[in-house]
Amino acid sequence: MKFTMEQIRNIAKEIMDQFKHQDVLDVDDNASISMAMENGSKIVTKLNYDSIQKIIIKLIYDDLIVEDRLNEEVREILEQYQDEIDDKNLEYSSLFKMIKRKLVKERGLVL
């Protein structure tokens, strides 16, 4: 994974701070939040700051795991063709990037 859990927590905190700064998210003392939508309406729910931050951490983590699994899949594909890659003196990193791009496009992933 590209980030440590501490870095992910810091990113989530920064996102929360930006939400608060831009008045997208308002956390009050009653542990309710209101979130402004693009159409001007508001969604109000009963989640506290820590709960929201945990949700953001999980979303970031889950997204990073998708890329880790994809990278592992690309390595497994290349491993199957290692002899051919060696025989033809092909550049592993170029092949890795090419296969990864192809799988991302085929699966409609956003990394």
N, C-alpha and C positions, 0 to 999 in steps of 0.2 A: 504494500500500500504506500502511496506517495506521502501520506501524512500520518503523524502519530495521533493517538486519541487526544492528547493535549492540544495539538494544533487544530483538530476538528472542533474541540470545545471552544477554543479561541475564535475560530471562524463563526461558530454558532452565536457566540456572545456578540461579535461584531455585527452580525445580521440583525440580532435583536436590538442592538443599540441604534442601528440605522433605521429599523422599523419605528422605534420610539422617536427618533430625531425627525423623521419625515411624517410624523403623526399618522402612520399606517397602523400602528399598534399602540393601544393605550392600556396600560396595566394599572388598575386601581387597588386600593387597600382591601376591597371585598373579594379579591381573587377572581374578578371577572375581567374579561378583556373585550375590547371592541376593535374590530378590524374594518377599516374603510375599504370599500370595494371601488372599482373604477367607475361604476355607474352612480356613485354618490351614496349608495346605501351602506348600512353598517351591519356586520354580523357580530352578535354579542354571545359569548359563551363563558362558561365557568372553568377556566384553566388559569393556573397561576404562572408566573414568569418561568419558574424552573420546569414546569411541565412543557411549556412551549419550547423552551430551549432544548429539552430532551428530545422532543419531536424533530426539531431541526437537526440535532446531532445524528439521530437515526437516519434521517433522509440523506444527509451528507455521507454517512458511513455506508449505507446501502448502495448509494451511487458509486462510491469508490470500489466497493466489492464487485460490482458488475464489471468494472474495468479490469480488476485483478483476475477475475475468472476468465474474461476474454483473453487476457495476456497468456494465461496458462493454457487455454485452448489453442492459441496460435503456436506456443512452444511445442505442444503435443503434435500438431500438424507438421511443423518443421522437423521434429524428431523423426517422423516417419520417412522423411526424404533426406535425412542427414547424409547418407552415402552419395546420393546424386548431387547434393549441394557441394559436398567436398570435391567430387570428381570434376564438376564443372566450374569450380572456384567461384561460386556465387556468393554474394555478400549477404550474410545472415541478417544484419540489421535492416537492409533494404527489403528483403523478403518478408521480414517480420512486419514492417510498416505496411507493406503492400497487402498482405493477408489480413492484417488488422483492419485497415481501411475498408477492404472488401466485406468483411464480416459486419462491421459497423453499418455500412450502407445496406446490406441485405437485411439486417435485423432492425433497421431504423433506430439505432441507438444514438444517443447524444452524450458524448464524453467531454 
